Amino acid sequence: MVIIDSHLVPELNSRVRFVDYAIGIFPQLMSKNSVKKAIKREELYVNDVLATQGYWVKCNDNIDLVDPGHRSPKPYDFEIPIIYEDDHLVVVNKPSGLIVSGNKFETLENALVGKIELSTQPDAWKWPKPVHRLDAATSGLIMFSKNAFTHTALAKLFEHKKIEKTYVALLKGKVDESVKIEEPINDQQAISDLRVIKVIHSLRNDFISLVEFKPQTGRTHQLRIHSKHIGHPIVGDKLYGEIGNTLLKKGMFLCAIGLKFIHPVFKKEMNISMDMPYKFKALLEREVRRWNKYNSTT
């Protein structure tokens, strides 16, 4: 068993159960459901004892997030593009529709088993572990750690907002200007910077906007919710979008294309990026062709 991260409970103003208190104390536990799953997987300890959902948290309790070391993922035969790799971490391009990890067999974590060079460090994982998450419907860059030290260091960078993430998205309608979106999600602060890259005509949607997002916080479904909030849902978003939205069956048009951070071991700036997916360019070009063809015949 390897301790990934620890948390010392400060003075509390009111009584709280562990399952509620643990939400957000580690980057891996951003929802009540994730806390419950971590407890079930025996990944959470309080004062060296396995955590339970109903435990009443007390001041100075020591909470440990651990790797129990007894899970053995089955390799999933699915090719995943590797964007960057060293002895401590790896960044891959997750396809849309694939979940990062969980109880299912068809996960990104399982797909990387046997395909990544293991770390040579003393605290090396037996397989790479995800440091953060992307929605199943979102594609793009996601980072995995290869050892316990790197995992903890990267998790703290995420926690303190020291990792800059860049996304591209296609939004329904015409986004007139770049804007900072500050709309709380589940009563928590949520901030996204939006920059307009291009706006094209669309026969079905009137306009489609290609935008860049830089989230300043990391709430669940943040960019999807913020896009809907400004009246321009992401094309292909089945949860927050609109029925009949362009190319709904082609997946959601949201992709993480950039990660910028200081390497926890090499101490140098990492600026890892990839091109916008082909399906984004194909949709934009198709909509321009259709618009021009329609207007040339009317």
For each residue, the residues with C-beta under 8 A, 3 or more apart:
1: 66 67 68 69
2: 66 67 69 123 148
3: 6 64 65 66 148
4: 26 65 66 67 148 151 152 155
5: 26 64 65 152 155 156
6: 3 62 63 64 65
7: 25 26 62 63 64 65
8: 60 61 62 63
9: 12 21 57 58 59 60 61 62 63
10: 59
11: 59
12: 9 15 16 57 58 59
13:
14:
15: 12 56
16: 12 20 21 56 57
17: 20 21 53 54 55 56 57
18: 21 22 35 39 44 46 51 52 53 54 55 56 57
19: 22 32 35 36 39 53 54
20: 16 17 23 32
21: 9 16 17 18 25 57
22: 18 19 25 26 29 35 38 44 51 63
23: 20 29 30 31 32 34 35
24: 29 30
25: 7 21 22 29 63
26: 4 5 7 22 29 65 155 159
27: 30 131 132 155 158 159 218
28: 34 38 65 155
29: 22 23 24 25 26 34 35 38 65
30: 23 24 27 34 218 219 220
31: 23 34 35 220
32: 19 20 23 35 36
33: 36 37
34: 23 28 29 30 31 37 38
35: 18 19 22 23 29 31 32 38 39 44 53
36: 19 32 33 39 40 53
37: 33 34 40 41 102
38: 22 28 29 34 35 41 43 44 65
39: 18 19 35 36 42 43 44 50 51 52 53
40: 36 37
41: 37 38 68 71
42: 39 50 66 68
43: 38 39 65 66 67 68
44: 18 22 35 38 39 50 51 63 64 65 66
45: 48 49 50 51 63 64 66
46: 18 49 51 55 57 61 62 63 64
47: 61 62
48: 45 62 64
49: 45 46
50: 39 42 44 45
51: 18 22 39 44 45 46 55 63
52: 18 39 55
53: 17 18 19 35 36 39
54: 17 18 19
55: 17 18 46 51 52
56: 15 16 17 18
57: 9 12 16 17 18 21 46 61
58: 9 12 61
59: 9 10 11 12
60: 8 9
61: 8 9 46 47 57 58
62: 6 7 8 9 46 47 48
63: 6 7 8 9 22 25 44 45 46 51
64: 3 5 6 7 44 45 46 48
65: 3 4 5 6 7 26 28 29 38 43 44
66: 1 2 3 4 42 43 44 45
67: 1 2 4 43 125 129 148
68: 1 41 42 43 71
69: 1 2 126
70:
71: 41 68
72:
73: 107 109 110 113 127
74: 105 110 113
75: 110 111 113 114
76: 105 106 107 110 111 113
77: 111
78: 98 106 111
79: 111
80: 92 93 94 95 108 111 112 115
81: 92 93
82: 85 90 91 92 93 115 116
83: 91 92 93 141 272 274
84: 89 90 91 270 272
85: 82 89 90 91 116 117
86: 89 90 266
87: 117 119 120 121 146
88: 119 121 145 146 147 149 150 263 264 265
89: 84 85 86 131 143 144 145 146 150 154 263
90: 82 84 85 86 112 116 128 143 144 146
91: 82 83 84 85 141 142 143 144 259 272
92: 80 81 82 83 108 112 141 142 144
93: 80 81 82 83 139 140 141 274
94: 80 98 100 108 134 138 139 140 141 142
95: 80 98 139
96: 136 137 138 139 251 252 255
97: 136 137 251
98: 78 94 95 106 107 108 111 136
99: 102 104 106 107 108 136
100: 94 107 108 109 130 133 134 136 142
101: 107 108 109 110 130
102: 37 99 107
103:
104: 99 107
105: 74 76 110
106: 76 78 98 99 110 111
107: 73 76 98 99 100 101 102 104 110 111
108: 80 92 94 98 99 100 101 111 112 130 142
109: 73 100 101 112 113 127 128 129 130 144
110: 73 74 75 76 101 105 106 107 113
111: 75 76 77 78 79 80 98 106 107 108 115
112: 80 90 92 108 109 115 116 127 128 144
113: 73 74 75 76 109 110 116 127
114: 75
115: 80 82 111 112
116: 82 85 90 112 113 127 128 144 146
117: 85 87
118: 124 125 126 127 146
119: 87 88 124 125 146 147 150
120: 87 124
121: 87 88 124 146 147 149
122:
123: 2 147 148 149
124: 118 119 120 121 146 147
125: 67 118 119 128 129 145 146 147 148 151
126: 69 118
127: 73 109 112 113 116 118
128: 90 109 112 116 125 144 145 146
129: 67 109 125 144 145 151
130: 100 101 108 109 133 142 143 144
131: 27 89 143 144 145 151 154 155 158
132: 27 142 143 158 218
133: 100 130 142
134: 94 100 138 139 140 142 256
135: 138 221 224 252 254
136: 96 97 98 99 100
137: 96 97 236 237 238 239 251 252 254
138: 94 96 134 135 167 252 254 255 256
139: 93 94 95 96 134 251 254 255 256 277
140: 93 94 134 167 255 256 257 274
141: 83 91 92 93 94 256 257 258 259 272 273 274
142: 91 92 94 100 108 130 132 133 134 256
143: 89 90 91 130 131 132 154 259
144: 89 90 91 92 109 112 116 128 129 130 131
145: 88 89 125 128 129 131 148 150 151 154
146: 87 88 89 90 116 118 119 121 124 125 128 150
147: 88 119 121 123 124 125 150 151
148: 2 3 4 67 123 125 145 151 152
149: 88 121 123 152 153 264 265
150: 88 89 119 145 146 147 153 154 264 265
151: 4 125 129 131 145 147 148 154 155
152: 4 5 148 149 155 156
153: 149 150 156 157 264 265
154: 89 131 143 145 150 151 157 158 163 261 264
155: 4 5 26 27 28 131 151 152 158 159
156: 5 152 153 159 160 162
157: 153 154 160 162 163 261 262 264
158: 27 131 132 154 155 161 162 163 218
159: 26 27 155 156
160: 156 157
161: 158 216 217
162: 156 157 158 261 262
163: 154 157 158 259 260 261
164: 214 258 259 260 261
165: 214 215 256 258 259
166: 212 213 214 256 257 258 259 260 273
167: 138 140 212 213 214 215 223 254 255 256 257 258
168: 197 210 211 212 213 254 255 257 276 280
169: 210 211 213 223 227 234 235 253 254 255
170: 208 209 210 211 234 235 236 253 280 283 284
171: 175 208 209 211 227 232 233 234 235
172: 205 208 209 232 233 234 235 241 242 245 246
173: 205 206 207 208 209 231 232
174: 199 206 207 209
175: 171 194 196 199 209 211 230 232
176: 196
177: 196
178: 193 194 195 196
179: 194 230
180: 191 192 193 194
181: 191 192 193 194 226 229 230
182: 189 190 191
183: 190 225 226 229
184: 187 188 189 190
185: 188 190 219 220 221 222 225
186: 219
187: 184
188: 184 185 217 219
189: 182 184 217
190: 182 183 184 185 217 219 222 225 226
191: 180 181 182 215 216 217
192: 180 181 213 214 215 216 217 222 223 226
193: 178 180 181 213 214 215 216
194: 175 178 179 180 181 211 212 213 226 230
195: 178 211 212 213 214
196: 175 176 177 178 199 209 210 211
197: 168 210 211 212
198: 209 210 284
199: 174 175 196 207 208 209 210
200: 207 208 210 284 287 288 291
201: 206 207 287 288 291
202: 205 206 207 208 246 287 290 291
203: 287 290 291 294
204: 244 246
205: 172 173 202 208 235 245 246
206: 173 174 201 202
207: 173 174 199 200 201 202
208: 170 171 172 173 199 200 202 205 235 246 283 284 287
209: 170 171 172 173 174 175 196 198 199 232
210: 168 169 170 196 197 198 199 200 280 284
211: 168 169 170 171 175 194 195 196 197
212: 166 167 168 194 195 197
213: 166 167 168 169 192 193 194 195 223
214: 164 165 166 167 192 193 195
215: 165 167 191 192 193 218 222 223
216: 161 191 192 193
217: 161 188 189 190 191 192 222
218: 27 30 132 158 215 222
219: 30 185 186 188 190 222 225
220: 30 31 185
221: 135 185 224 225 239 240
222: 185 190 192 215 217 218 219 225 226
223: 167 169 192 213 215 226 227 234 254
224: 135 221 227 228 233 234 237 239 240 252 254
225: 183 185 190 219 221 222 228 229 240
226: 181 183 190 192 194 222 223 229 230
227: 169 171 223 224 230 232 233 234 237 240
228: 224 225 231 232 233 237 240 241
229: 181 183 225 226
230: 175 179 181 194 226 227
231: 173 228
232: 171 172 173 175 209 227 228
233: 171 172 224 227 228 237 240 241 242 245
234: 169 170 171 172 223 224 227 237 240 241 252 253 254
235: 169 170 171 172 205 208 241 245 246 247 252 253 283
236: 137 170 241 245 246 247 248 250 251 252 253
237: 137 224 227 228 233 234 240 241 245 252 254
238: 137 241 248 252
239: 137 221 224
240: 221 224 225 227 228 233 234 237
241: 172 228 233 234 235 236 237 238 245 248 252
242: 172 233 245
243:
244: 204 248
245: 172 205 233 235 236 237 241 242 248
246: 172 202 204 205 208 235 236 283 287
247: 235 236 250 253 279 283
248: 236 238 241 244 245
249:
250: 236 247 253 279 283
251: 96 97 137 139 236 279
252: 96 135 137 138 224 234 235 236 237 238 241
253: 169 170 234 235 236 247 250 279 280 283
254: 135 137 138 139 167 168 169 223 224 234 237
255: 96 138 139 140 167 168 169 276 277 280
256: 134 138 139 140 141 142 165 166 167 259
257: 140 141 166 167 168 273 274 275 276
258: 141 164 165 166 167 271 272 273 274
259: 91 141 143 163 164 165 166 256 270 271 272 273
260: 163 164 166 269 270 271 272
261: 154 157 162 163 164 269 270
262: 157 162 267 268 269 270
263: 88 89 266 267 268 269 270
264: 88 149 150 153 154 157 267
265: 88 149 150 153
266: 86 263
267: 262 263 264
268: 262 263
269: 260 261 262 263
270: 84 259 260 261 262 263
271: 258 259 260
272: 83 84 91 141 258 259 260
273: 141 166 257 258 259
274: 83 93 140 141 257 258
275: 257
276: 168 255 257 280 281
277: 139 255 280 281
278: 281 282
279: 247 250 251 253 282 283
280: 168 170 210 253 255 276 277 283 284
281: 276 277 278 284 285
282: 278 279 285 286
283: 170 208 235 246 247 250 253 279 280 286 287
284: 170 198 200 208 210 280 281 287 288
285: 281 282 288 289
286: 282 283 289 290
287: 200 201 202 203 208 246 283 284 290 291
288: 200 201 284 285 291 292
289: 285 286 292 293
290: 202 203 286 287 293 294
291: 200 201 202 203 287 288 294 295
292: 288 289 295 296
293: 289 290 296 297
294: 203 290 291 297 298
295: 291 292 298
296: 292 293
297: 293 294
298: 294 295
